[in-house]
Amino acid sequence: MHTSLLHHLVKTINTKMKIIREQVQLIHFLLKIIFRSNLLDQIQSKSPSLEQPTDLNFQKFRVDELPIIEETEKLDFRILLAEYKAKHGKDLKPVQRRNGKRVPSHIYCPKCDAPHAFLYDNNGGKGQYSCKVCETNFNIKNRFAKELTFRCPYCQHTLSHIKTRKGFKIYKCVQEDCPYYVRRLNELSDDARVLFEQKPHEFKMHYIYREFDLPFTDLTCNLPSPIETVVDLSKIYSSPQVLGLILTYHVNYGLSAEKTAALMYDVHQVKISGQTIRNYARSVGAHMQPFTTYYPYQLSDQLCGDETYIRVLGSWNYIYFFFDAKNKIILSHRYSPNRDTQTAIKAIYDVIRHYGKDIPENLNLVVDGNPIYLLAQQYFQRHGIDFDITQVIGLTNEDPVSKEYRPLKQIVERLNRTFKANYKPLGGFGSESGAIAQVVLFSTFFNFLRPHSALEKGCIPVQLEELNQCQDMPSKWIKLIQLASEFKYELPAR
């Protein structure tokens, strides 16, 4: 009996050990899976993301109308001193410094330009001063802010400067009895009102205005973006015919520099490196930029704009295209690392610059729902330039405006796809200059060399008589480079 019991016990132990060994093997297998999964996640997290940038929900951003802008009256301290003498029969004496509070010599009154000799130090060297001539109080940090006063268009109270961001300042109406604030408050549902009391920062309830630090004179700079070059076109070793062939393969057909170099050797027995081709392309882009940007294009009334992506140094950057949808002409190709309002302002200026001082009263630009274009419109309104912005929002025609203008939006989106198909084989760019040069070359090819089936008889958008005399595409590229050398342009003064 004892032997039978012992035999049964040994059998039970062996069965349990077998189960334990199987469980240990399963645990080891699962640990390998977990380890490999974590390792893969680490590798993916360290590698650059190749996904498209996420589109932003632009409807969360509200653009308010322009504020009431008042210019501070400028006075002349010399005239004020003369009036004081005529009234009192004696000169107004400078401030006597009995307490040792001196005012730096570079400080002057922002209203009447009185020098430091007529300024009081109001708070012991902490930056607040008072002018003895015109009785104006000011602070050293914001003495120029008195030149303009922004008032809320709804309650006429002075806007408060609440934040300073890169490129712009934010002003806000803080009055809780402002009609704008009251209306926004009444529009809230019961649930939204409860959330507003808990998280007021998530709601835009007050009137807000953004003032951009972009002087209008900066828009009249010679070139949209600088292109750094390492090759002088007048001193390259290749012949003009070889340069024309390189541009034809690299730009017209969108071949990478390496494939272009291989094609030049396999077909034409010309040995050239891919880096040399990139250097040539950058130099030609810099050479063609004034010609393509400032050429006197004839514009229609069908103008549209959009942003598209371009990969530079492993990250996504942006190209702002503005396009004549009827004549198939690229009017602006601004590059920017960010999707910002200042680049939108510059891109729109590239369009209206072609009109000079005769901007049409019915000028209308069709864009997407990005609010930066409305902010750009406000910027130009402040400088006396008026035009309409029509925003086509979403992918479906949910309103009459979208239904009417969506064809223009689709046309500029097709331009974006054409550009992407042209540059994607290049695999991105290692510098901003290389990216800008490629965009300039694409725009030059698109406007002056590429036939369009939508035009009559498949014509080229901008037909030049000099190019019609050329026999082949390489010769046309060389002729374009020559025309760009002879091109003279003047920036319109506004």
Backbone torsions as a table, in degrees:
resi	resn	phi	psi	omega
1	MET	NA	-40.0	178.6
2	HIS	-65.2	-38.2	179.5
3	THR	-64.0	-42.0	179.0
4	SER	-64.3	-40.4	179.7
5	LEU	-66.4	-40.8	179.1
6	LEU	-64.9	-41.2	178.8
7	HIS	-62.3	-40.8	178.9
8	HIS	-65.8	-38.1	-179.9
9	LEU	-66.1	-42.8	178.7
10	VAL	-62.8	-40.8	179.0
11	LYS	-63.2	-40.4	179.2
12	THR	-65.1	-41.8	179.8
13	ILE	-63.7	-42.4	179.1
14	ASN	-62.1	-39.9	178.3
15	THR	-63.4	-44.3	179.5
16	LYS	-63.7	-41.0	179.8
17	MET	-63.9	-38.1	177.8
18	LYS	-63.0	-42.1	178.5
19	ILE	-63.8	-40.8	-179.8
20	ILE	-64.3	-43.0	178.9
21	ARG	-61.7	-40.8	178.3
22	GLU	-64.4	-39.2	178.7
23	GLN	-67.2	-38.9	177.3
24	VAL	-62.8	-42.9	177.5
25	GLN	-61.7	-40.6	178.4
26	LEU	-64.3	-40.6	178.6
27	ILE	-63.1	-44.1	178.4
28	HIS	-61.3	-40.4	179.2
29	PHE	-63.5	-44.0	179.6
30	LEU	-66.7	-37.6	178.1
31	LEU	-63.1	-38.1	177.1
32	LYS	-62.8	-42.5	179.0
33	ILE	-62.2	-44.8	-179.8
34	ILE	-63.5	-43.5	-179.7
35	PHE	-61.3	-47.0	-179.3
36	ARG	-64.7	-37.1	179.2
37	SER	-65.3	-44.7	178.7
38	ASN	-64.4	-40.4	179.2
39	LEU	-63.2	-41.0	179.3
40	LEU	-65.1	-39.9	178.5
41	ASP	-63.2	-40.0	179.3
42	GLN	-64.7	-41.1	179.4
43	ILE	-64.4	-43.6	-179.3
44	GLN	-66.9	-34.8	-179.6
45	SER	-69.9	-27.8	-179.7
46	LYS	-86.8	-18.8	-179.8
47	SER	-86.3	149.9	-179.3
48	PRO	-66.9	139.8	179.0
49	SER	-75.6	134.1	180.0
50	LEU	-105.1	8.6	179.7
51	GLU	-75.4	155.5	177.8
52	GLN	-66.8	146.5	175.9
53	PRO	-58.6	145.3	-179.5
54	THR	-74.7	131.7	177.1
55	ASP	-68.9	140.2	-178.0
56	LEU	-87.1	151.6	174.8
57	ASN	-85.7	94.0	-172.8
58	PHE	-69.2	-18.1	-175.5
59	GLN	-71.6	-11.9	176.7
60	LYS	-75.6	-12.1	-176.3
61	PHE	-104.7	122.7	-178.4
62	ARG	-110.9	130.4	178.5
63	VAL	-104.8	118.3	179.4
64	ASP	-85.8	166.3	179.8
65	GLU	-71.3	168.7	-177.9
66	LEU	-64.0	147.3	175.6
67	PRO	-79.2	173.3	170.9
68	ILE	-81.4	121.9	-175.0
69	ILE	-107.2	121.9	179.0
70	GLU	-116.3	129.0	176.1
71	GLU	-89.5	130.4	179.7
72	THR	-68.2	134.5	180.0
73	GLU	-63.8	127.7	178.5
74	LYS	-94.4	131.3	179.5
75	LEU	-115.6	164.7	178.1
76	ASP	-115.2	118.0	-175.9
77	PHE	-62.5	-26.5	178.7
78	ARG	-65.7	-42.8	178.1
79	ILE	-66.5	-40.0	179.1
80	LEU	-64.7	-38.4	177.6
81	LEU	-66.3	-38.7	178.0
82	ALA	-66.0	-40.2	178.3
83	GLU	-66.0	-37.7	178.0
84	TYR	-62.9	-43.0	-179.7
85	LYS	-66.1	-39.5	179.2
86	ALA	-66.4	-32.8	-177.1
87	LYS	-82.3	-39.5	-174.1
88	HIS	-105.3	-8.4	179.2
89	GLY	74.2	15.9	177.9
90	LYS	-154.3	162.4	-179.8
91	ASP	-77.8	149.3	172.6
92	LEU	-79.4	118.5	-175.5
93	LYS	-79.4	148.7	174.3
94	PRO	-61.6	166.9	-178.7
95	VAL	-69.2	132.7	176.6
96	GLN	-92.1	122.3	-174.8
97	ARG	-89.2	82.0	-179.6
98	ARG	-83.7	-24.6	-175.7
99	ASN	-100.9	7.8	177.9
100	GLY	77.8	7.3	179.4
101	LYS	-84.6	97.9	-178.1
102	ARG	-92.5	150.3	177.3
103	VAL	-107.5	128.4	179.7
104	PRO	-55.4	146.8	-174.6
105	SER	-67.4	-20.8	-178.0
106	HIS	-85.8	-3.5	179.8
107	ILE	-87.7	135.9	176.6
108	TYR	-141.7	163.7	-178.2
109	CYS	-72.0	130.4	-179.2
110	PRO	-72.7	-14.6	-176.5
111	LYS	-97.9	-40.2	-176.2
112	CYS	-121.8	0.3	179.2
113	ASP	65.7	23.0	177.7
114	ALA	-64.9	138.1	-178.9
115	PRO	-72.3	175.9	-174.1
116	HIS	-62.3	-22.3	-178.7
117	ALA	-64.4	-22.5	-178.6
118	PHE	-105.5	17.2	-177.3
119	LEU	-112.2	135.3	174.4
120	TYR	-90.6	145.4	169.3
121	ASP	-90.7	107.1	-170.6
122	ASN	-78.8	-29.9	-171.9
123	ASN	-134.3	39.9	170.9
124	GLY	66.7	44.3	175.4
125	GLY	81.6	14.3	-179.6
126	LYS	-93.1	4.4	172.0
127	GLY	111.3	-5.7	179.8
128	GLN	-99.1	133.1	-176.8
129	TYR	-131.6	160.5	177.4
130	SER	-134.0	133.9	-178.5
131	CYS	-88.5	127.4	179.3
132	LYS	-74.6	-23.3	-176.0
133	VAL	-80.1	-52.3	-176.2
134	CYS	-110.7	1.0	176.4
135	GLU	62.0	37.0	177.8
136	THR	-96.8	132.0	174.0
137	ASN	-97.6	138.4	-179.9
138	PHE	-154.3	164.8	178.5
139	ASN	-113.5	143.9	-176.7
140	ILE	-61.5	-30.6	-176.7
141	LYS	-75.9	-25.9	-177.7
142	ASN	-132.5	36.0	-177.5
143	ARG	-66.9	-24.0	178.6
144	PHE	-87.0	-12.3	-177.9
145	ALA	-68.3	-19.4	-179.6
146	LYS	-75.2	-7.4	179.2
147	GLU	-67.0	-31.9	178.0
148	LEU	-130.3	141.9	175.1
149	THR	-123.3	126.2	178.6
150	PHE	-101.0	129.3	179.1
151	ARG	-119.4	146.6	178.3
152	CYS	-65.2	130.1	-179.8
153	PRO	-72.0	-7.4	-177.8
154	TYR	-100.5	-37.6	-178.2
155	CYS	-122.6	-4.1	177.0
156	GLN	65.8	11.7	175.0
157	HIS	-79.0	153.4	179.0
158	THR	-67.5	134.0	178.9
159	LEU	-74.5	145.4	179.2
160	SER	-96.9	134.4	176.2
161	HIS	-79.2	110.5	-172.6
162	ILE	-104.8	-29.0	-177.0
163	LYS	-147.8	153.7	171.8
164	THR	-124.2	118.9	178.4
165	ARG	-111.2	169.5	178.3
166	LYS	-64.9	111.5	176.7
167	GLY	96.2	-11.0	-179.7
168	PHE	-159.9	163.4	176.1
169	LYS	-117.6	148.6	-177.9
170	ILE	-111.9	126.5	176.8
171	TYR	-114.8	144.5	-173.7
172	LYS	-139.2	141.9	171.9
173	CYS	-87.9	115.5	-174.5
174	VAL	-97.1	5.3	-178.4
175	GLN	-74.8	124.4	-179.7
176	GLU	-82.0	-8.7	173.9
177	ASP	-99.2	9.8	177.9
178	CYS	-65.9	134.9	178.8
179	PRO	-55.5	-33.3	178.9
180	TYR	-63.6	-47.4	-179.2
181	TYR	-65.9	-42.2	-179.5
182	VAL	-62.7	-42.8	-179.7
183	ARG	-64.6	-44.7	179.4
184	ARG	-62.6	-36.4	179.5
185	LEU	-67.3	-40.2	-179.7
186	ASN	-70.7	-22.5	-180.0
187	GLU	-77.6	-13.4	-178.2
188	LEU	-72.6	139.4	173.3
189	SER	-75.8	172.8	-179.4
190	ASP	-61.8	-43.0	179.4
191	ASP	-66.3	-40.7	179.6
192	ALA	-66.3	-35.0	179.3
193	ARG	-66.5	-38.4	177.3
194	VAL	-64.2	-44.0	178.3
195	LEU	-65.4	-35.5	178.9
196	PHE	-64.3	-38.6	178.6
197	GLU	-67.9	-29.2	179.7
198	GLN	-85.1	-41.6	-176.4
199	LYS	-132.4	72.3	-177.1
200	PRO	-64.3	-22.5	-178.3
201	HIS	-69.6	-15.5	-179.8
202	GLU	-86.1	-0.6	-178.0
203	PHE	-119.5	141.2	172.7
204	LYS	-98.4	103.5	-174.9
205	MET	-110.7	-26.4	-175.8
206	HIS	-100.3	157.7	174.2
207	TYR	-68.0	134.5	-177.9
208	ILE	-132.8	139.6	176.2
209	TYR	-130.3	139.8	178.6
210	ARG	-112.8	122.8	177.4
211	GLU	-103.5	120.9	-175.4
212	PHE	-91.5	137.7	-178.9
213	ASP	-86.0	59.2	-179.3
214	LEU	-129.1	96.8	177.8
215	PRO	-58.4	140.0	-177.7
216	PHE	-62.2	-29.9	179.8
217	THR	-66.0	-23.8	178.7
218	ASP	-68.0	-20.5	179.8
219	LEU	-72.2	-18.6	-178.3
220	THR	-94.0	23.9	177.2
221	CYS	-66.2	161.6	-171.9
222	ASN	-66.7	-37.4	-175.7
223	LEU	-134.4	148.8	177.9
224	PRO	-61.0	-46.5	-178.4
225	SER	-147.9	138.7	-180.0
226	PRO	-72.1	144.8	176.4
227	ILE	-121.2	114.8	178.5
228	GLU	-79.9	131.3	-178.4
229	THR	-121.0	156.0	178.1
230	VAL	-121.5	0.0	-177.0
231	VAL	-129.5	133.3	172.9
232	ASP	-91.5	118.5	-175.7
233	LEU	-59.8	-28.9	-178.7
234	SER	-75.6	-8.9	-175.9
235	LYS	-122.8	14.9	-179.7
236	ILE	-74.3	153.9	-177.5
237	TYR	-79.8	-25.3	-177.3
238	SER	-74.3	151.5	178.3
239	SER	-77.0	161.5	176.6
240	PRO	-56.1	-37.1	179.7
241	GLN	-63.5	-40.8	178.2
242	VAL	-65.7	-42.5	178.3
243	LEU	-61.7	-41.5	178.0
244	GLY	-63.2	-39.7	176.8
245	LEU	-64.1	-42.4	179.7
246	ILE	-60.6	-46.6	-179.6
247	LEU	-65.0	-36.7	179.0
248	THR	-62.7	-48.3	-179.3
249	TYR	-70.1	-43.3	-172.1
250	HIS	-76.2	-38.5	-175.3
251	VAL	-98.4	-55.7	-176.1
252	ASN	-60.5	-44.0	-174.9
253	TYR	-103.1	1.8	173.7
254	GLY	64.0	28.7	178.5
255	LEU	-79.0	145.7	176.6
256	SER	-66.3	165.6	-179.3
257	ALA	-62.0	-39.2	-179.3
258	GLU	-67.6	-42.9	178.1
259	LYS	-66.3	-37.2	177.1
260	THR	-63.1	-42.4	178.5
261	ALA	-62.9	-42.3	178.9
262	ALA	-64.6	-39.8	179.7
263	LEU	-67.1	-38.7	178.6
264	MET	-62.1	-35.0	-179.6
265	TYR	-80.9	-43.7	-176.0
266	ASP	-68.4	-35.6	-175.1
267	VAL	-97.9	-40.8	-172.2
268	HIS	-112.0	-1.5	179.6
269	GLN	58.6	35.0	176.5
270	VAL	-108.9	118.1	-177.8
271	LYS	-91.5	119.1	-178.2
272	ILE	-151.6	146.7	-176.3
273	SER	-88.3	159.7	176.9
274	GLY	-64.5	-36.1	179.4
275	GLN	-65.9	-38.1	177.0
276	THR	-62.7	-38.8	178.0
277	ILE	-64.3	-41.0	177.1
278	ARG	-63.6	-40.0	177.7
279	ASN	-63.8	-41.7	177.6
280	TYR	-61.8	-45.1	-178.2
281	ALA	-62.0	-40.9	179.9
282	ARG	-66.0	-40.7	-179.8
283	SER	-67.5	-41.2	178.0
284	VAL	-66.5	-37.9	176.7
285	GLY	-60.8	-44.5	177.2
286	ALA	-64.1	-36.1	-179.5
287	HIS	-70.4	-36.7	-175.9
288	MET	-86.4	-12.8	-173.2
289	GLN	-58.3	-48.3	178.2
290	PRO	-62.0	-38.9	-178.2
291	PHE	-64.2	-48.9	-177.9
292	THR	-69.6	-34.3	-176.3
293	THR	-76.9	-43.0	-171.1
294	TYR	-106.5	8.9	177.8
295	TYR	-61.3	138.0	-177.1
296	PRO	-75.3	78.3	-180.0
297	TYR	-69.6	148.6	172.2
298	GLN	-92.4	117.9	-171.5
299	LEU	-100.9	150.5	172.8
300	SER	-97.6	-168.9	178.2
301	ASP	-101.4	15.0	-179.4
302	GLN	-114.5	84.4	-175.7
303	LEU	-113.4	134.9	-178.2
304	CYS	-143.2	159.6	-177.9
305	GLY	-145.0	157.6	179.7
306	ASP	-166.2	161.8	174.9
307	GLU	-106.9	149.0	173.8
308	THR	-136.5	170.1	-173.1
309	TYR	-99.4	150.1	173.7
310	ILE	-145.5	139.1	-174.3
311	ARG	-96.1	120.8	-178.9
312	VAL	-131.7	125.8	179.0
313	LEU	53.5	37.5	175.3
314	GLY	81.1	3.2	179.5
315	SER	-129.4	161.5	-177.6
316	TRP	-82.7	131.6	172.9
317	ASN	-122.4	-178.2	-170.4
318	TYR	-130.5	145.3	171.2
319	ILE	-118.8	126.2	177.7
320	TYR	-97.9	109.6	177.2
321	PHE	-98.1	135.2	163.4
322	PHE	-121.4	137.2	-162.1
323	PHE	-138.9	135.2	170.2
324	ASP	-84.6	103.5	-172.5
325	ALA	-68.5	-26.4	-179.0
326	LYS	-82.3	-47.4	-177.6
327	ASN	-89.9	-4.4	177.3
328	LYS	59.9	50.3	-178.4
329	ILE	-121.6	128.8	172.9
330	ILE	-79.5	119.0	-176.7
331	LEU	-98.0	-23.8	-179.8
332	SER	-150.0	141.5	178.6
333	HIS	-142.5	59.0	-176.2
334	ARG	-73.6	138.1	178.5
335	TYR	-104.8	142.2	176.4
336	SER	-155.3	140.9	174.2
337	PRO	-68.5	-17.9	-175.2
338	ASN	-127.1	159.4	174.3
339	ARG	-93.3	85.4	-171.4
340	ASP	-124.6	167.8	-176.3
341	THR	-72.9	-36.3	-177.1
342	GLN	-62.0	-38.5	177.0
343	THR	-68.3	-36.3	175.8
344	ALA	-62.9	-38.8	177.2
345	ILE	-61.5	-46.4	-179.0
346	LYS	-65.8	-38.3	179.5
347	ALA	-65.7	-41.7	178.1
348	ILE	-66.7	-36.9	178.2
349	TYR	-64.0	-33.0	175.6
350	ASP	-58.3	-30.6	-180.0
351	VAL	-79.2	-53.7	-174.0
352	ILE	-71.3	-18.5	176.9
353	ARG	-62.1	-30.4	-179.2
354	HIS	-67.2	-19.5	179.0
355	TYR	-86.7	-13.3	-175.6
356	GLY	65.0	-129.1	179.2
357	LYS	-92.5	-4.6	-176.7
358	ASP	-103.0	63.2	178.6
359	ILE	-75.7	127.4	-178.9
360	PRO	-59.8	144.3	179.2
361	GLU	-68.3	-27.8	-178.2
362	ASN	-101.2	24.7	-179.6
363	LEU	-62.4	127.1	-177.3
364	ASN	-134.9	129.6	178.3
365	LEU	-111.6	127.3	-179.1
366	VAL	-98.6	122.4	-177.6
367	VAL	-136.4	-177.6	177.2
368	ASP	-87.8	-164.9	-175.5
369	GLY	-82.3	7.5	-179.9
370	ASN	-64.4	122.9	-176.3
371	PRO	-69.9	-10.0	-179.4
372	ILE	-63.2	-26.4	179.9
373	TYR	-73.4	-32.6	175.1
374	LEU	-69.2	-38.1	176.0
375	LEU	-65.5	-38.4	176.5
376	ALA	-64.1	-39.0	177.1
377	GLN	-60.9	-42.2	177.1
378	GLN	-62.3	-39.1	179.0
379	TYR	-58.3	-46.7	-179.1
380	PHE	-70.5	-32.9	176.7
381	GLN	-61.3	-37.3	177.5
382	ARG	-62.8	-25.0	-178.8
383	HIS	-105.3	20.8	172.7
384	GLY	77.0	20.0	179.1
385	ILE	-115.0	115.5	-175.7
386	ASP	-111.0	135.9	172.2
387	PHE	-158.5	165.8	-178.7
388	ASP	-98.5	148.3	173.0
389	ILE	-118.3	122.3	175.8
390	THR	-110.2	119.8	-177.6
391	GLN	-102.2	124.2	175.3
392	VAL	-99.4	111.4	-169.9
393	ILE	-107.2	137.0	174.8
394	GLY	79.1	-173.1	-177.0
395	LEU	-104.8	-9.1	-179.2
396	THR	-122.2	157.3	-179.1
397	ASN	-85.7	87.5	-178.5
398	GLU	-93.5	-2.3	178.0
399	ASP	-148.9	160.7	-177.9
400	PRO	-60.1	-33.0	-179.2
401	VAL	-64.7	-45.8	179.1
402	SER	-63.4	-38.4	-179.9
403	LYS	-65.0	-37.8	-177.3
404	GLU	-75.0	-39.6	-171.2
405	TYR	-105.2	-0.9	-179.4
406	ARG	-60.3	-36.1	177.6
407	PRO	-55.0	-38.2	177.5
408	LEU	-66.9	-40.3	178.3
409	LYS	-62.8	-39.6	179.4
410	GLN	-67.9	-32.0	178.9
411	ILE	-65.8	-45.8	-179.5
412	VAL	-70.0	-28.2	174.7
413	GLU	-68.9	-33.6	174.7
414	ARG	-66.8	-35.1	174.2
415	LEU	-61.1	-42.9	177.9
416	ASN	-59.6	-43.0	179.9
417	ARG	-66.0	-37.7	177.3
418	THR	-63.2	-41.5	178.8
419	PHE	-64.9	-44.3	-179.7
420	LYS	-62.5	-41.7	178.9
421	ALA	-63.8	-29.2	-179.6
422	ASN	-77.6	-37.2	-173.1
423	TYR	-98.0	-19.7	-176.7
424	LYS	-59.6	-38.6	176.8
425	PRO	-60.0	-17.4	179.5
426	LEU	-76.2	-17.9	175.6
427	GLY	76.5	25.9	-178.5
428	GLY	87.8	-177.0	-174.2
429	PHE	-132.3	149.6	-179.7
430	GLY	-94.0	0.3	179.0
431	SER	-157.8	158.1	177.0
432	GLU	-65.9	-38.3	-179.2
433	SER	-62.3	-40.7	178.0
434	GLY	-63.9	-39.4	179.0
435	ALA	-67.0	-45.3	-179.2
436	ILE	-63.6	-41.9	179.4
437	ALA	-61.2	-41.1	-179.9
438	GLN	-66.0	-38.0	178.2
439	VAL	-65.7	-40.3	177.4
440	VAL	-62.8	-44.4	179.5
441	LEU	-63.4	-40.6	177.8
442	PHE	-62.8	-44.6	179.6
443	SER	-64.1	-39.5	177.4
444	THR	-62.1	-47.2	177.8
445	PHE	-61.6	-42.9	-176.8
446	PHE	-65.3	-40.2	-175.5
447	ASN	-82.3	-36.9	-168.1
448	PHE	-113.2	-14.4	-172.4
449	LEU	-127.5	-20.9	-171.5
450	ARG	-95.6	120.6	174.6
451	PRO	-68.7	147.7	180.0
452	HIS	-123.9	124.6	-178.2
453	SER	-66.0	-24.0	-179.8
454	ALA	-73.1	-19.3	178.0
455	LEU	-86.4	162.1	-177.9
456	GLU	-60.3	125.7	178.6
457	LYS	59.8	25.8	178.9
458	GLY	62.4	39.6	-175.4
459	CYS	-74.6	167.5	172.8
460	ILE	-84.4	139.4	-175.9
461	PRO	-53.8	-50.0	179.8
462	VAL	-115.7	107.5	-176.8
463	GLN	-94.4	124.0	178.4
464	LEU	-110.9	130.2	-177.9
465	GLU	-60.7	-35.1	-178.9
466	GLU	-64.0	-33.7	-179.9
467	LEU	-76.7	-29.8	179.8
468	ASN	-64.8	-21.4	-179.3
469	GLN	-84.8	-8.0	-179.3
470	CYS	-83.5	145.5	-175.0
471	GLN	-83.2	-34.3	-174.7
472	ASP	-139.9	173.1	-176.2
473	MET	-66.5	-42.9	176.9
474	PRO	-56.7	-38.2	178.6
475	SER	-66.9	-34.3	178.6
476	LYS	-66.6	-39.0	177.6
477	TRP	-62.5	-44.4	-179.9
478	ILE	-64.7	-38.7	178.0
479	LYS	-66.0	-38.1	176.9
480	LEU	-62.7	-41.9	177.6
481	ILE	-61.2	-40.0	178.0
482	GLN	-65.7	-42.8	178.6
483	LEU	-63.8	-36.6	178.0
484	ALA	-65.6	-33.6	177.8
485	SER	-66.5	-33.3	-177.5
486	GLU	-91.1	-5.7	-173.2
487	PHE	-72.9	130.4	176.6
488	LYS	-117.1	135.5	-179.8
489	TYR	-141.7	152.6	177.2
490	GLU	-126.2	134.0	177.9
491	LEU	-80.0	128.8	-178.3
492	PRO	-66.9	134.9	177.5
493	ALA	-90.9	130.0	179.8
494	ARG	-116.9	NA	NA
